[in-house]
């Protein structure tokens, strides 16, 4: 009871002193409240971000663990390294050697073989696309379709003719330009189109060899592809979903394009520009008038009438022109004349600003998008990928696109949407692994041209000194042999493969799912030791495997903790200095209390109680503010205004939760540190003798 009474007295005196020095009290309390707010709110938010990011990474492509060769020159970084470059990773020659050991571990649930590389996607040009469509129409014999495609080609030829007329003003080679202009004129003539119906092949070859090259090539697109077991991948990663088309059938060579990749690189240019503005303006609240990047995209969109016109035939052109006149007149943006061409109307339509953007965006997708080929590549098409193999030669591999896919919640993320999935058989072809069929064909070619194998030490002599060539019979080829000569197999690849082929042969890495995630560290060590007896490997966790993006959360954590530490250090120094100053200001008061019998412990306790009550109240305010901010943000969500945030949030918004652990730990840390900082001033105050107060009174 005496202790409680003493505490009551000390608390009243402490509250009175804090009130009397309320300006200083508010200053010190505000700093402590800010520190508490950062601890509770910041660390809670980081916990939520780490949780969403972890789920997104594990359930999209990483798994709990990743395994790759110890001979790799670079570290595995699924989502890009420090400079988002191309990692130099070694291969694991035979997946079948390590698979049983992985599956035998009691904590391993699933193992998904992988390999990723880059390839060049050939895109042709606008002429190629139009001529391919015309050829298909001529083959089908559909009169209406043929007429429609003819009108599209003629429209395109008219544009080329105008461009070449302009080219006369600037080109130096007028003779070549005149010849090319004559080709265009010939292709646009009525006689040409009469002949094409009678004997299409010669005329189609003229279009494809003479006219198509005049359009120039589209910019090359580098495609990152991930080789895997498609069915196993689909079953293992819960965020995986088919967006359009179908899954690659079991035992079939094929590819799934990442939906995000298709939207960003394979969509008609005006649609991509509309989409870019929409994402930045509508989803993040930015305006064209104030945002520099939006202004740049706005200027680029205004020049994109040509890709639209190229896709239209005569009838579509007239219909769209009438609809566009009506749209612009309704909004009083058309002078009312009926002679404007569709080109002029489109130029006017594609000039957008904050007031008309949403209307024009919707009108574009409702009236224009259905008339054009929105995507260069669609499910069902076969594409040709060109890769530069590890052996130094070029490999062209045809592969059928079965569909598009995305990871749920990460649809807007460029980081997560960079992988285009293919089967491991196709991956090995692109990587440069020679199959038995290709090796046999290569052997037949060598026999036909009478080539000889030359030992490395004799190459220079054979080339420059005329020494006799030492012929070698090559060692027996195997399915894991790489060929040094710059030769690619000419024979078409079989569409089907045996499912067991996915479990045999070269891979780059594997994703591993665990039964019990809490044993991740132990399992990681055990697997590395177990597999290294067969093949030297590294086994890393999901965070390290994700590359610099996965480490981003740790960087934020360290920055936040550093900021909190600085704030708390400043607060503690201020509390310490303020109480030391208060000690000297209250010398008479302390001396008087000592003269009336107050013990040193009472005086020291008074100062400690003041610090305790101040920090308790301030940390309580900071905690309530953090709780309120978290509850409010949970109701509205934190928008992901950048691609990295979409990846970290695993979606377009983050809905944070109140972390009870930090709500307790935050105030406790602040109270303890504040009390410690008050310890020296308390001892200093307790050491003031009563006589000092009497001397000052005199």
Secondary structure, 3 states (H helix, E strand, C coil): CHHHHHHHHHHHHHHHHHHHCHHHHHHHHHHHHHHHHHHHHHHHHHHHHHHHHHHHHHHHHHECEEEEECCCCCCCCCCCCCCCCCCCCCCECCHHHHHHHHHHCCCEEEEEEEEEEEEEECCCCHHHHHHHHHHHHHHHCCHHHHHHHHHHHHHHHHHHHHHHHHHCCCCCCHHHHHHHHHHHHHHHCHHHHHHHHHCHHHHHHHHHHHHHHHHCCCCCEEEEEEEECHHHHHHHCCCEEEEEECCCCCCECCEEEEHHHHHHHCECHHHHHHHHHHHHHCCCCCCCCCCHHHHHHHHHHCCCHHHHHHCCCHHHHHHHHHHHHHHHHHCCCCCCCCCCCHHHHHHHHCCCCCCCHHHHHHHHHHHHHHHCCCECCCCCCEEEEEEECCCCCEEEEEEEEEEEEEECCCCCCCCCCCCEEEEHHHHHHHHCCCCHHHHHHHHHHHHHHCCCEECHHHHHHHHHHCCCCCEECCCCCCCCCCCCCCCCCCCCCCCECCHHHHHCCCECEEEEEECCHHHHHHHHHHHHHHHHCCCCEEEEEHHHHCCHHHHHHHHHHHHHHHHHHHHHHHHHHHHHHHHHHHHHHCHHHHHHHHHCCCCHHHHHHHHHHHHHHHHHHHHHHHHHHHHHHHHHHHHHCEECCCHHHHHHHCCCEECCCCCHHHHHHHHHHHHHHHHHHCHHHHHHHHCCCHHHHHHHHC
